[in-house]
Amino acid sequence: MCQLPINNPELMKPINRLMRSGINVVEYHAKFRRPVIVVDRPFIAWERSAVDITETLNGVQRNVKMTVWRGMHVIWR
């Protein structure tokens, strides 16, 4: 589990929705204008609007899927 914004109820509403549905939040980054959430698996409705992006971690590039949901970037591998 990662550091979640427990004391901010506006940011926790969509994260709680994900957790109630059984989707695990792997990473959470709030440094950007839109928060970035990395999850273990997507909702079925997300797969239609998803785009492929290239992610670089420690010099290794890989393709991941990304969509915008409730004002947040949601990424899954």
C-alpha positions in Angstrom: 0.0 0.0 0.0 1.2 3.5 -0.6 0.8 6.9 1.2 -2.8 7.9 0.6 -4.3 11.4 1.4 -6.4 10.1 4.4 -7.1 13.6 5.8 -8.4 14.9 2.5 -11.9 13.7 2.0 -12.3 15.1 -1.5 -9.2 13.2 -2.8 -10.2 10.0 -0.9 -13.7 9.7 -2.4 -12.6 8.2 -5.7 -9.9 6.2 -4.1 -12.5 4.7 -1.7 -14.7 3.9 -4.7 -11.8 1.9 -6.2 -11.1 0.0 -2.9 -14.8 -0.9 -2.4 -14.9 -2.4 -5.8 -11.8 -4.6 -5.1 -9.2 -2.6 -7.1 -6.0 -2.1 -5.3 -4.2 1.3 -5.5 -0.6 0.5 -6.0 0.8 4.0 -6.2 -0.5 7.5 -5.6 1.2 10.7 -6.8 -0.3 14.1 -6.0 2.6 16.3 -7.1 1.0 17.1 -10.4 -2.0 19.2 -11.4 -4.0 16.0 -11.8 -3.3 13.2 -9.3 -1.8 10.0 -10.8 -3.1 6.7 -9.5 -1.6 3.3 -10.4 -4.0 0.4 -9.9 -3.6 -3.4 -10.3 -6.4 -3.8 -12.8 -9.0 -1.6 -14.6 -12.7 -1.2 -14.6 -14.2 -2.7 -17.8 -15.5 0.7 -18.8 -12.0 2.2 -18.7 -10.6 -0.2 -21.3 -12.6 1.5 -24.2 -11.2 5.0 -23.5 -7.7 3.9 -22.5 -4.6 5.0 -24.4 -1.2 3.4 -24.6 1.6 5.4 -23.1 5.3 4.6 -22.7 6.5 4.7 -19.1 10.2 4.8 -18.2 11.2 3.5 -14.8 14.9 3.1 -13.9 15.8 3.3 -17.6 13.4 0.5 -18.6 10.7 1.5 -21.0 7.3 -0.4 -21.1 3.9 0.3 -22.4 1.0 0.9 -20.0 -2.6 1.9 -20.3 -3.9 5.2 -19.1 -7.3 6.9 -18.8 -8.7 10.0 -17.0 -11.3 9.1 -14.4 -12.9 11.7 -12.1 -10.1 14.2 -12.7 -7.3 11.7 -12.1 -5.0 9.9 -14.4 -5.4 6.2 -13.8 -2.6 3.9 -15.0 -2.5 0.1 -15.1 0.1 -2.3 -16.4 
